[in-house]
Amino acid sequence: MKKGVLLPDGRIACPVCRSTEHRLKRSAGAKVGLGVVALPLILAAPKRVKCLSCGELYQARAERTPVVRALPPPAPTLPVPAEPGTVTRTLRVTRSVAFPVCVDAVVQVRPDLTREQAKQLLKDSRKTPQVLLADAAVDEVNAAGAVLGQGKVVYDIV
């Protein structure tokens, strides 16, 4: 008989459908009983569980399953600045707050800024839009916008 699956939050789930809705069941021998002699064996017998979703019977004991954690997606890298004479754009930060994830995104786009300078730039952006990249290549501005978007920074491209 299959054993239940132990979820990370400590609940037991069905090994087939992973549902956590189940009803305790006992075997027919445990229900009828064999008298006083077999009473300790009946009480010690493992309980069976019936899944209410798929009807599978399994033991209430659970097997630990390894927790697989997904890695975060890699951040987009910024391209090398374009040659002179190419089309350029300006990236401005608008109405953003100085959360750590926002500060990290600004520092990733502009490595020359310190964390304190990036935090101040985000605070100033609440009043007026602040220029983050001026006259940069279109590809560079788009890549920087993708990095800022992952950091939940509100921006516009002019």
N, C-alpha and C positions, 0 to 999 in steps of 0.2 A: 504494500500500500504506500502511496506517495506521502511525503511529509509536506506540511505547509511551508510557505516562504516567509521569512522574517523581514519585514520592511524596515527602513532606516528609523522610522518613528516608533518602532517597537511592536507594531500590530502584526498579526498573522494574516497572510493572504493566500488565496487559492493558487496552487501550483500551475493550473491550466490557464485561468483567465485573469489572475491577479486581483480578483475582487476581494474586498474585506468584509462582505456581508455573508455570514454563515450561521448555521444552526448546529448545536451540539447533538450528536447521535451516539447511541450505544448499540453494540451488536445484539443479535437476538439472544445469544447465550447470556449476556450480561443482563438483559431485561428479565429473562425467566429466572435465572439464578439456579444454583445447584444446591441450595440449602445453606446451612450455617458453615459447613466445611469449606465451601467455595467462596464464601462471602469476602474474605480478604483478597482472593485472586480477582474477584469481580471489581472490587473497589480500586485495586491497583492497576487494572487493565487500562491501557491508554484510551482516551476518548477519541472518537471519530468525529469528524466535522463534515457537514454537508454544505456545499456552496449553494447559496440561493440563486446565483446568476446562471451557473452552468450545470448544477446538479452533481458535480464531482464529489466523491467521498475521499477524504484524506485525513491523516493523523494530525492532531492538534499540536504535536511537536513541530518545531520549525527548524529549517536549515538556514544557516546564514548565507546570504548571497553577497558576493563582493560588490562594493559600491563603485561604480564607474563614473568618474566625474569628467565632464567634457572640458577641454581646454578652450579658453576664450579665443575668438578669431584673431589672427594677427592684424595689427594696425596697419593701414595703408602707409606706404613710404612716400616721401615727397620726392618728386623728380628733380633733376638738376636744372638750375635756372636756364631759360632759353637765351638764344643769341640775340644781340641787339637787332632791332628792326622787326621783331615779331609782335603780334597782338598782345597787349597787356591789359590786366584788370586790377582792381583794388578790392581787397577783402576787408570789410568792416565788421566789428563785433557790436551787436545791438541788444540792449535789454537783457543782459545775462547776469547771473549771480555768481558769487565767488565760492562755489562748492569745490571741494578738492578735485573731483573728476573734471570740472571745467578748467581749473587751474592747470591740471596735468595736460589737458588737450592744448591749451594755449602755449605752454612751455614746449610741447612736442612740435608745434608749428613754428614757434620762434625760440630756438634753443639759446639765443643770446640774452633772453629775458630771465631774470631770477623769478623764483616763486612769488616773492613779495611784489615785484613789478607786475607780474601777470595778474595777481590778485587785485592790485590797484587799478589795472586796466579794465578788469571786469566790473569793478565797483563804479568806475567812471562811465562805463557804457550804459548804466541805467539812466544817466542824464542825457548824454549825447552819444551817437555812434562813434566808436574809436577805431582808427585805422590799425589793422594788424599786419597786412601786407600791402605795400603800395607799389604800383606799376610792376607787378609780377606777371610772369607768363601764364596764359590761360590754364595750361595743364597743372602748373604749380598751385594756382588758386583753387582749382577744382579738387586737387588732392588734399590741400589744406582744409577745404570745406568738408570733405569726407571725415577727416580727423576731428574737426570741431563738432560735426554732427554726432559722432560716436560719443563725444564728451558732453552732449546736451547743451552746447553753446549756440545761442541764436546769432546768426550772422547774415550779411547780405553781400552780394558781389556787385560792384559798380564799374 
